[in-house]
């Protein structure tokens, strides 16, 4: 989208009826004595140029009028509104609407079209009869804001807004704009080629282009990099009505402008094709060109055979103003006016020779070299006017841009592993499993390189011996040529064969590197994408990211076949072209969001060959149609979930799970990375804001609840923007000493509002029926305590559950109640074994924080202990928490999220934690701070937990002796 740069006041030159000036185009404007406003405008321009010359020492004594900008605006049309939209649709074959009957010298703002160009006068041509011609060159689009008549001078002036096209529009426009740009180029070159052919076929009744001008136009179109500029250029060439050119002028958005010009080109090209029908070119009879004399025919035949190479013509380009339908009204494109240049200036480079040199310098693979040679021969035989010429040339240019053998040397040496470890530690905190796997890969690469170096030394030594043997054989044969020539030759041949076999054996010992294909799985915001970038930095390789989210077409992975219009390679080959090496680190981002099977194919199935280490050394792109070696590419894929990845594709990748960050890890990341980064982003210095760990901890616990750190960074940025406002106010008021750089917990509510999440704190007093459980939130990274409350009342044995409990949690409560009822006599809760503890009573189980969904098999032990506490009247210590699931036999089984749960328990003030014995292995990964702050007790059976909770209590089962538990 063009960006408005500035609003300026300029003299306005209303263009003659039917004339439209576009940016980048030079136009001749005939001015008669009936236009006094033009004479006044020229006088004002000369006056301003002279004034500018006097004030500037560099301009010399005489000012140049081409330095003074003016605004050229066409006259309005009743069929086009002020936004450039057509009001009345015309049929394609209907004649153009005649220009409006308006006198340009008396035009007002309402008579002018609101869009025009910022232009400069490049020359004046006089005819000696009171008439003269202005040469005006368009610079950029302008939009008219206000216009008025200069009463002193007698010409129009106005305030306009410059609308300059963005130089990076093609990159921002994405695939859609790129395809439109390619289509525009194809139609433009096709139009030039057809007009060139009409010059060779005068019987067609059409006036065409000269060979040199056609060549210049084709080269200009090919080299154009800006879609908006090419659209303006072709809109000036193509046959179009006055209203259609106004619509192109008003198309400020580049996509809209390109589409409108494509429609115009398509209409003219189809019309020319209908008017000229070429069925065949015969070499018999009067020759390929029967309408030419013999000398001209030989010249055209030679030009056709060379594939369109033009013989240089001395004297520059002829004028192009006389070509109807091309440069109507005496208009000429910028840079296309002939000027009688030197001989060397008119010589055009031979594109085929340049392409051959590029292909030779690319070091193609043997198979690619054969295909390139064959296609190059075909290209030389194809006339440039044929559509196949552009297709073949584009294909060869693509082959030349692919890095077939170019690689980046890995930074492998004695300091490789320490440097890589330091790089990964600086960029990411934690993530030990991922770092370990990457360091393993670097170590293997280093060892393989050492082995290959030793093998290369041995091969070189054997080859030197082989060369010495061959030299010795020549001398030996010369001395004993008469007697022992046959015997000596046989012995030497056997020795040479033995050495050659030894070389082949040594070469087979060389170790080939096959890069791993890693899949990083984890919640959003944990650093999967940035980790892949750090890997590329540690290896010293180039990095390329391919976003697979939303890819629904198999051709986006494998490429389009060359038979289709605007075919192009797939994302993999395009990535290799961009980085320019064969061994980059390629990030396949969001691979779990790639589309499934549909009418466009199955892109996830196309990824099977890309990510298979046994197959990707021969990956075939549909466009290239030549095997490409992807085994040197290090693919790193990322995903949030494994559920949507097909099993065959998942099997080809090495999965590494990245869990959410714990509170301690988030605190470290915030202090070491996020806070310094946000201080710089918000224009502050480190001494102007003092962030404490207490403040960061409160933001983590009370304002964020996520697996990653994205929201944490946003909240820190919000706090720092608030401090930036305070500092700016104090500085502007002249009292910077009143600014307090220290940030406290009390300031957070002022910057971030009220707390979004409330942290549970351990109770200070205990009551029967209340137990502290542990929970890990499904968003990952955070854990906390969860109170389980059980109350009884008179009833009929009914169990009531509240607190938004999930199905699994409800089943855990039922299992706990069944175990307590079955063991009520052993627990001393009933007088005899046959008594029902629930007779005449009902119980209610509730978990506070009712708005938060709770589920998962982790609270069975806490539910059982809470019911025993209620029925026995014994309270559970408030600083004791527990987690674990139980079975009907009373066994305590393992649960997940131990790391997050224990960190949350320590933060909530818990002192003792009961864990399943099977989770003993998970305690090893806990931070040392957690191990030191908690007493961790492992239990295998619910009886062990009950005895630990109430060590002084005496149970009837103890008097009878503990029964042996069956392990069968």
Secondary structure, DSSP 4 states (H G I P E B T S, - for coil): --EEEEEEEEEEEEPPTT----TTEEEEEEE-TT-HHHHHHHHHHHHHHHHHHHH-SSS-SS--GGGS-EEEEEEP-TTB-TTS-BSS---TTSPPPPPP---GGG--GGGEEEEEEEEEEEEEEE-SSS-EEEEEEEEEEEEEEEEEEETTTTEEEEEEEEEEPPTTHHHHHHHHHHHHHHHHHHHHHHHHHHHHHHHH-GGGS-----HHHHHHHHHHHHH---HHHHHHHHHHHS---HHHHHHHHH--SHHHHHHHHHHHHHHHHHHHHHH-------SSTT-S-TTS-HHHHHHHHHHHHTTSPPPP-TT-PPP-TT-TTTSGGG-EETT-------TGGGPPP-HHHHHHHHHHHTT--HHHHHHHHHHHHHHHHS-TTSHHHHHHHHHHHHHHHS-SS--PPP--STTHHHHHHHHHHHH-SS-HHHHHHHHHHHHHHHHHHHHHHHHHHHHHHHHHHHHHHHHHHHHHHHHTTTTSHHHHHHHHHHHHHHHHHHHHHHHHTSPPP---EEEEEE-TTSSHHHHHHHHHHHHT--EEEEE-TT---THHHH---TTSTT----HHHHHHHHH-SSS-EEEEETGGG---SBTTB-HHHHHHHHT-TTTGGGEE-TTT-SEE--TTSEEEEEES-STTS-HHHHHTSEEEEEPPPPHHHHHHHIIIIIHHHHHHHTT--GGG-B--HHHHHHHHHHH---SSSHHHHHHHHHHHHHHHHHHHHHHHTT-GGG---B--GGGHHHHH-S-SS------SS--TTEEEEEEE-TTSS-EEEEEEEEEEEESSS-EEEESSB-HHHHHHHHHHHHHHHHTTTTTTSSSSTT--TTTTEEEEEEES-TTS-B-SS--HHHHHHHHHHHHHTPPPPTTEEE--EE-TT-BEE--S-HHHHHHHHHHHT--EEEEEGGGGGGGGGS-HHHHHH-EEEEESBHHHHHHHHTTT---HHHHH-PPPPP--
